[in-house]
Amino acid sequence: MSIDGLTIKVNGLSSKVERLTTKVDGLSSKVVRLTIKVDGISSKVERLSSKVERLSSKVER
């Protein structure tokens, strides 16, 4: 009887662990999306800085 109770508790724990891993998977996909957005922002910043460089060279002339 006590062994059955223990297996039930272990099964409950494993299902909680599964839920936790799915949450972690969801988080990692959000992190990937965030890094993609950050990459996009950095490329926009690079474009902007090149435009600023072009403008400053025009101003010097």
Secondary structure as GFF3:
##gff-version 3
##sequence-region A 1 61
A	DSSP	alpha_helix	2	60	.	.	.	ID=ss1
###
